[in-house]
């Protein structure tokens, strides 16, 4: 039966975790049959649909294959390069795949093929896909280079941090959508980055709580813009059109509405050539955000003066 500690997982994931454990422990070897869908329903007390979903997940992760006449069996053969594996090597290979093809194309099976090992071997170093993603985030955020000594002015420090974050998100378009705001992943480099921002306000009167809110607000702004990077890259792959080329395909509708007098302000925008680029939006948004924070810092300082 599944480990009670995984009770918060979806039922099918608990089944996958347990069958993976049996494979790694040698209880099930390459070519051995895994429990059938009906066998899973009996052993775990789940619906047949859940059992079918577990089988699909096991196949997607490369742990099992279907063989005519034999049913679902443990995949093989024994990996050729398993002795070369390490967590760092796996994570960096995953980052390379996500950078080149997007997170949607990153599967454990593809990662194993890239490393020339059996999929099962990956789980000895990264227990789950979630754990893999945390490692990827840590590597990507670790490329952000900030000086050990802060600039004298907190605003200069925040601007430097935001620009470095934006550059990292552009290097890794998958990074923004992979990071959670409400359930932040415990990536060491991400924690150190937050600490750097908190320390940027050491010459101010901001409390630790206020500094953290500023850090979250700054991160949310950059991450929000970066979430469009992966979507845009996928759209280019699917349509073959850049963002500017796609906008040109919409020009007819916009012109028609302007000529009908329904879009007075848009007429001026189109006549002067509005820049929809994310870099321009980043520059404008960052300046306004820093302006607002400066007003807040100055107001807090004035209220604490004797």
Long-range contacts (C-beta under 8 A, 24 or more apart in sequence): 1-43, 1-44, 2-44, 11-44, 11-46, 11-50, 12-46, 12-50, 12-51, 12-53, 12-54, 12-57, 13-54, 13-57, 14-44, 15-40, 15-44, 15-46, 15-50, 15-51, 15-54, 16-54, 16-57, 16-58, 16-61, 16-63, 17-128, 19-54, 19-58, 19-63, 19-64, 20-58, 20-61, 20-63, 20-120, 20-123, 23-63, 23-74, 23-120, 24-120, 24-123, 24-124, 28-74, 29-74, 30-73, 30-74, 30-75, 30-76, 30-77, 30-78, 31-73, 31-74, 31-76, 32-73, 32-74, 33-70, 33-71, 33-72, 33-73, 34-58, 34-64, 34-72, 34-73, 34-74, 36-71, 36-72, 60-107, 60-108, 60-109, 61-107, 61-108, 61-109, 61-119, 62-108, 62-109, 62-112, 62-118, 62-119, 62-120, 63-119, 63-120, 75-118, 75-119, 75-120, 76-118, 77-118, 78-118, 79-116, 79-117, 79-118, 79-121, 80-116, 80-117, 81-115, 81-116, 81-117, 82-117, 82-118, 82-121, 85-115, 85-117, 85-121, 85-122, 85-124, 85-125, 86-125, 87-125, 87-126, 87-135, 89-115, 90-115, 90-122, 90-125, 90-126, 90-132, 90-135, 91-126, 91-132, 91-135, 91-136, 91-138, 91-139, 92-139, 94-132, 94-135, 94-136, 95-136, 95-139, 95-140, 95-172, 98-136, 98-172, 98-174, 99-171, 99-172, 99-173, 99-174, 102-173, 102-174, 102-230, 102-233, 102-234, 103-174, 103-177, 103-178, 103-230, 104-234, 106-174, 108-132, 133-178, 133-185, 134-185, 134-186, 134-187, 135-187, 136-174, 136-178, 137-175, 137-178, 137-179, 137-185, 137-187, 137-190, 138-187, 138-188, 138-189, 138-190, 139-189, 140-168, 140-171, 140-172, 140-175, 141-168, 141-175, 141-187, 141-189, 141-190, 141-193, 142-189, 143-168, 143-171, 143-172, 144-168, 144-189, 144-193, 146-193, 146-196, 150-196, 150-199, 150-200, 150-202, 151-200, 152-203, 154-200, 154-201, 154-203, 154-204, 154-297, 155-290, 155-293, 155-294, 157-197, 157-200, 158-197, 158-200, 158-214, 158-218, 158-290, 158-293, 159-286, 159-290, 161-193, 161-196, 161-197, 161-200, 161-218, 162-218, 162-221, 162-222, 162-286, 163-286, 165-193, 165-219, 165-222, 166-222, 166-225, 166-226, 166-282, 169-222, 169-223, 169-225, 169-226, 169-229, 170-226, 170-229, 173-226, 173-229, 173-230, 173-233, 174-230, 175-226, 176-223, 176-224, 176-225, 176-226, 176-227, 176-229, 176-230, 177-227, 177-230, 179-223, 181-216, 181-219, 181-220, 181-223, 194-219, 201-297, 204-297, 204-300, 204-301, 205-300, 205-301, 205-304, 206-297, 206-300, 210-300, 214-293, 214-296, 217-289, 217-293, 218-289, 221-285, 221-286, 221-289, 222-282, 225-278, 225-281, 225-282, 225-285, 228-278, 229-278, 243-276, 243-277, 244-276, 247-276
